[in-house]
Amino acid sequence: MRKRKIRFGRILLYLVLILLALTMLLPFAWMISASLKLNKDVFTFPIEWIPKKPRWQNYLDIWTVIPLGRFILNTAKLTIIVTLLQLLTSSFAAYAFAKLDFKGKDALFLGYIGTIAVPWQAYMVPQFIMMRNVFHLNDTHLAIICLQAFSAFGVFLMKQFYSGVPDELCEAARIDGMSEYQIWWDIMLPLSRPALSTLTIFTFVATWNDFLGPLIYLTTTEKKTIQIGLRMFISQYSTEYGLIMAASVVVLIPVLAVFLSLQKYFVQGIATSGLKG
Amino acid sequence: MTDEISVKRAKTVTPKIRRRRNNLIAYSFIAPNFIGFAVFTLVPIVMAVVLSFMKWNGSGVQPPRFVGLDNYAHLFRDRRFVEAFFNTIIYTAVTVPVTMIFALLLAVILNQKIFARNFFRTITFFPYVASLVAVAAVWNALFSPEKGPVNEMLRALGIANPPGWAVDPNWAMVTLIMFSVWKNMGYYMVMYLAGLQGISPDLYEAASLDGANSFQKFRYVTIPQLEATNFLVLVMLTIQCFKVYDIVLMITNAGPGTKTLVLVFHIYNVAFKQWDLGYAGAISMVLFLMVMIVTVLQFRGEKKTA
């Protein structure tokens, strides 16, 4: 009797799993399938999953219809610069919070943490006004960089990690005559590779997928990022379904690549942020 | 222990000059990040509060004008604000529990020893990192009322009038919520997975010895042990739902009409379409307050469970 119950449980489990796989994968499968069709064939029903004559031409057309290459370049440029700046300034500052003692340390750190809770959407308007009226940085990539590169979250993440590094390591280095800057560069940075990887991934994905920021700041088409560009494309060519799907597939590939290769760090990052060590 | 003593001794022996120098060194570490942070985050936050008491259209020529609580008074008379506020609450009130339930169930299922477990975890998580624009484009195509495969399938099954999804006043919010849950549940599933893996197997063994079946184990061991994770997921999800904008823009564009208008959407329109910056500031303060309340509740709750 018990055996039958277990088998029934297992069958149910696998049914649920199949349902899950379908729910998560079908949209993407449909997307790829549609990207290889002529516009008129995209919505044929019953669905022709594998098109008889795949229209690879779609993947060539998208580069000329809108400046997709330029958009990808812009986004890559922003993502790389922001990620590098974040890694450097966050870990630099985090070292001080974790390993050095100074006046106002606790109050300052509390201030950092406090702002993580403030939603960006609540101050995005005055921020834009300041960027435009004071710095004249509207419609520049520099604006986006300034907004994203100095995050409180990065400092928090790195500080959590550095706090776990034994103080003895730094003390020994100080006795050896190393300056604090040398300690940071030669000891702390190499040690913090896991935390840096996690921060890299989160920053990469956040910047690559950022929509509202570039929407507000970037008005010249040539400067736009991939998310805004794709959106512009979809609204301009709303009936070119094949092309839209092809462009969407292309947009998904970089993040998919990063995600698959660094999956472990993603999961670790979310897990540790949840445990609030 | 020895470090503390040696540091204390070093401090009392060190002259004032060295302490000041240490302070300066520390500040130099913080400076790059802090300066950027202060200028681009702290200043705007303060400005947001100040701006809510002003009337300004953002031009460099016409200066802001102090209007006291006018903007806040306007909130109550603004039909769109009231709609946006309630839509945001409704969206949050449904999305949060639904996402939590799915995320938890998926975590429990995918914590078992099953074939290709990592594959299933990956595909559930992927929509979260995938580009919203691309994924929304597919979703909109799939759920297109006239041509989309979903409605074609429903018609094939005999349903004569399938829902209008994103353009249907009765289904727009539902469509939005469905999409949200689908896209985000993977992220929270990972959080629950971490929580589940922190539960000691001894507890389950003890429950088995007491004769508990699977459901009882879930109810009396798993759920209580997940209290901290549950709480964190609840707070993060709630704040995320309060801030929603991109999803609404892509799937329903706040429509039909203002059926799915949400707070941030209204802020965006008031600020960047009507250039009524002071009023936008006031709405922003409402959003800020909502998030603050949830955050404070989180701190209090954490102290309780800690």
Interface residues (C-beta under 8 A of the other chain):
Chain A: G9 L13 Y14 V16 L17 L20 A21 T23 M24 L25 P27 F28 W30 M31 A34 V42 F43 F45 P46 I47 L88 T89 S90 F92 A93 Y95 A96 F97 L100 D101 F102 K103 K105 L108 G111 Y112 T115 A117 V118 P119 W120 Q121 A122 Y123 M124 V125 P126 Q127 F128 I129 M130 R132 N133 C146 L147 A149 F150 S151 A152 G154 V155 D167 E168 E171 E180 W184 V205 W208 N209 F211 L212 I216 I226 Q227 L230 R231 I234 Y241 I244 M245 A247 S248 V249 V251 L252 V255 L256 F259 L260 Q263 F266 V267 I270 A271 T272 G274 L275 K276
Chain B: D3 S6 N22 N23 I25 A26 Y27 F29 I30 P32 N33 F34 I35 G36 F37 V39 F40 T41 L42 V43 P44 I45 M47 A48 L51 G58 G60 L106 I109 Q112 I114 F120 T122 I123 T124 F125 F126 P127 V129 A130 S131 L132 V133 A134 V135 A137 V138 W139 A141 L142 S144 K147 G148 P149 E152 M153 A156 W182 Y187 V190 M191 L193 A194 G195 G198 S214 T229 L232 V233 I239 F242 K243 Y245 D246 M250 V264 I267 Y268 A271 F272 L277 A280 G281 S284 M285 L287 F288 V291 M292 T295 E302
